[in-house]
Amino acid sequence: MYLFDADSVVVSTAVELLRVHQPASVEDPSCGGCGEPAPCAVATNAMQIRSAADLAAGFGEP
């Protein structure tokens, strides 16, 4: 099992963080989760984890 399997708690947490850390609105581009300019550091890191999970899924199980 890879650290970034789609079923791992790491990936599911990253997906949930991405759901919360989105721009507040079109008029207000700050993060709705933390108020930082979007994309905030949390969203950026979560996107990297999701990308790693997508890449790992392309390789299949060892």
Residue pairs with C-beta under 8 A, 6 or more apart in sequence:
1 8
1 61
2 8
2 56
2 62
3 10
4 10
4 11
4 49
4 52
4 53
4 55
4 56
5 11
5 53
5 56
5 57
6 53
6 57
8 53
10 49
11 49
11 50
11 53
14 45
14 46
14 47
14 49
14 50
14 53
15 46
15 50
17 33
17 42
17 43
17 46
18 43
18 46
18 47
18 50
20 32
20 33
21 31
21 32
21 33
21 34
21 38
21 39
21 40
21 42
21 43
21 46
22 31
22 32
22 33
22 38
22 43
23 29
23 30
23 31
23 32
23 38
24 30
24 31
24 32
24 38
29 37
29 38
30 36
30 37
30 38
31 37
31 38
31 39
31 40
31 42
31 43
33 40
33 42
33 43
34 40
34 42
39 47
